[in-house]
């Protein structure tokens, strides 16, 4: 596995750390590690890193979802449940497109949830938009 624009690999004393742009960028490295090492490898869930500072900065992502119209309400409900700000929604004769922005942490698990909602009838892209100061309060570990 080699560093790419989407993922960087860092060996640490406790194992390999994969720094990825989004959850989709983790899929291929996870598959390779499981193929090579089987159940001897522990693959932990994704987590979002903050940029240090005072205050720390959290990554904000842009998400674009395309699916069939029949799943539009469920997709919008899922985005709103995660606190995403829907910035555009477009209904065409057969497809629905939504664009939204949210903290990257709020979008963890969204790809899997979209598959639960719409099965193979969903396409999504999650990309880093920028950073914003983290709201005051306890920082999740």
QUIBELFEN-V424573 format. One record per residue. N is the residue number from 1. PHI is phi in whole degrees, -180 to 180 (NA if undefined). PSI is psi in degrees with one decimal (none if undefined). OMEGA is omega in degrees with one decimal (none if undefined). Layout:
n: <N N>
phi: <PHI PHI>
psi: <PSI PSI>
omega: <OMEGA OMEGA>
This chain:
n: <1 2 3 4 5 6 7 8 9 10 11 12 13 14 15 16 17 18 19 20 21 22 23 24 25 26 27 28 29 30 31 32 33 34 35 36 37 38 39 40 41 42 43 44 45 46 47 48 49 50 51 52 53 54 55 56 57 58 59 60 61 62 63 64 65 66 67 68 69 70 71 72 73 74 75 76 77 78 79 80 81 82 83 84 85 86 87 88 89 90 91 92 93 94 95 96 97 98 99 100 101 102 103 104 105 106 107 108 109 110 111 112 113 114 115 116 117 118 119 120 121 122 123 124 125 126 127 128 129 130 131 132 133 134 135 136 137 138 139 140 141>
phi: <NA -119 -59 -135 -67 -97 -151 -126 -112 -128 -75 -132 -62 -95 136 -87 -105 -110 -100 -121 -70 -166 -63 -62 -70 -87 -60 -66 -60 -61 -62 -63 -61 -69 -63 -78 -106 57 -83 -81 -108 -103 -107 -86 -69 -70 -143 -96 -98 -96 -81 -66 153 -128 -85 -62 -108 -106 -74 -112 -118 -107 -122 -124 -126 -123 -153 -74 -53 -64 -102 -57 -64 -68 -66 -62 -63 -66 -61 -68 -60 -88 79 -74 -96 -74 -103 -161 -140 -136 -109 -110 -51 -123 -123 -123 -126 -127 -124 -149 -130 -164 -58 -55 -61 -72 -96 -60 87 -61 -55 -65 -65 -63 -65 -62 -74 -120 63 -77 -90 -141 -129 -140 -143 -123 -133 -65 -100 166 -128 -142 -59 -70 -62 -58 138 -67 -96 -71 -83>
psi: <133.6 151.1 142.8 -178.0 -23.5 -21.6 143.0 138.5 126.8 118.2 137.0 167.6 -27.8 1.3 -167.9 129.8 129.3 117.6 114.2 154.4 -29.6 175.2 -35.0 -33.7 -14.4 -17.6 -50.2 -48.2 -39.0 -44.7 -45.0 -46.4 -41.3 -37.9 -42.0 -45.4 -8.3 -134.4 5.7 -9.1 139.0 117.3 112.9 161.6 161.3 148.8 155.6 134.8 143.6 149.7 127.5 157.2 -177.0 96.0 164.0 154.9 136.2 144.2 137.5 134.7 155.6 132.5 138.0 126.9 131.4 129.5 179.0 151.3 -33.9 -17.0 2.1 -50.1 -40.0 -38.3 -46.0 -40.4 -40.2 -42.5 -45.5 -36.7 -30.6 1.0 17.0 145.9 110.6 119.5 -16.2 140.7 137.0 124.7 122.9 177.9 -39.0 -17.6 158.0 136.0 131.1 141.1 137.7 166.1 142.9 160.1 139.6 -37.2 -34.0 -19.0 -4.7 131.3 -8.1 -44.1 -44.5 -39.6 -38.0 -38.3 -39.0 -37.8 -49.7 1.4 -137.7 -3.8 35.3 140.1 136.0 159.6 132.6 122.8 145.8 130.4 -37.8 -163.0 153.3 155.2 137.6 136.0 144.1 147.6 -179.1 142.2 126.7 144.1 none>
omega: <-178.6 175.9 177.3 174.0 -175.5 -176.6 176.9 -176.9 -178.9 175.4 177.6 -179.2 -179.5 177.9 -179.3 174.7 177.4 177.4 -173.6 -179.9 -179.1 -177.2 -179.9 -179.8 178.0 -173.5 -177.2 176.8 177.2 -179.7 -179.3 -179.6 179.1 177.6 -176.3 -171.8 179.4 -177.4 176.7 -179.7 175.2 178.6 -178.8 179.2 179.9 171.8 -176.2 177.2 177.5 171.1 -178.9 179.0 178.6 4.3 174.9 179.8 177.2 178.7 176.7 -176.3 172.8 178.7 175.9 -177.7 175.9 -179.9 175.6 -177.6 -176.1 179.7 -174.9 -177.1 179.9 178.0 178.5 178.7 179.3 177.5 -178.7 177.6 -180.0 179.0 179.0 175.8 179.4 -177.0 177.5 170.6 -174.3 177.7 177.4 -175.7 -178.0 -174.7 178.1 178.8 176.2 172.8 -177.7 175.9 179.9 170.8 -178.5 -179.2 -179.8 -177.2 177.5 -178.8 -179.0 -179.7 178.3 179.2 178.2 176.6 176.3 -178.2 -168.9 -179.9 -178.6 -176.3 179.0 174.2 -179.9 172.9 177.1 -177.3 177.1 178.6 -178.7 -179.1 174.3 179.4 178.7 179.0 178.8 179.8 -179.0 178.1 179.3 -179.8 none>
